[in-house]
Amino acid sequence: ALKFIPQGERVLETGTAEFRSYKDASRSPLAKSLFQIEGVVNVFFGPDFVTVNKNEDGDWSIIKPDVFSRMTDFYNSGDSIIECNDVITDTSINDDDSEVVQQIKEIIDTRVRPYVQSDGGEITYMGFEDGVVLLRLSGA
């Protein structure tokens, strides 16, 4: 995976978005464009970065310049990165969250997520069951 940081541009105002196929990318013009590059298998948007994963046969020396070109064209177009605003908000504190779950969400949000995002990835809180924190890692 490679992490791309568009200079001077926000990618998402809040949350993250992951697209695992061209079909999944239907609500994002940028993700659809990136999936048209041969070898791209996953596109992930963070607050200020885009992470692109390639298949085993993909060659970064061919894929990387094409990603740069498509991102530049996209940001020059002025289009919205996501057509509907369905963003992941997994660590919002809910009224029915126990004190332990609230603490877990706060730690993920303030201490873990910034480090994972700095490497082009994302961590998503999935639940807390029988003393085990369930997480999903995405991106790089």
Long-range contacts (C-beta under 8 A, 24 or more apart in sequence): 1-42, 1-51, 1-52, 1-53, 1-54, 1-120, 1-139, 1-140, 2-51, 2-52, 2-60, 2-64, 2-67, 2-120, 2-140, 3-49, 3-50, 3-51, 3-119, 3-120, 3-139, 3-140, 4-49, 4-50, 4-51, 4-52, 4-67, 4-68, 4-71, 5-48, 5-49, 5-50, 6-48, 6-49, 6-50, 6-71, 6-75, 9-48, 9-75, 10-47, 10-48, 11-45, 11-46, 11-47, 11-48, 11-49, 11-50, 11-81, 12-45, 12-46, 12-47, 12-81, 12-82, 12-87, 13-47, 14-47, 14-87, 14-89, 15-87, 15-88, 15-89, 16-44, 16-45, 16-46, 16-47, 16-87, 16-88, 16-122, 16-124, 16-138, 17-44, 17-45, 17-82, 17-86, 17-87, 17-88, 18-42, 18-43, 18-44, 18-45, 18-122, 18-138, 18-139, 19-43, 19-44, 27-82, 27-83, 27-84, 27-86, 28-81, 28-82, 28-83, 29-74, 29-77, 29-79, 29-80, 29-81, 29-83, 30-70, 30-71, 30-74, 30-79, 30-81, 33-70, 33-73, 33-74, 34-67, 34-70, 34-71, 37-63, 37-66, 37-67, 37-70, 38-62, 38-63, 39-63, 40-67, 44-120, 44-121, 44-122, 44-138, 44-139, 44-140, 45-81, 45-82, 46-117, 46-120, 46-121, 46-122, 46-139, 47-117, 49-117, 49-120, 51-120, 51-121, 51-139, 51-140, 53-139, 53-140, 88-122, 88-124, 90-124, 90-125, 90-126, 91-125, 98-128, 100-128, 101-128, 104-128, 104-133, 108-135
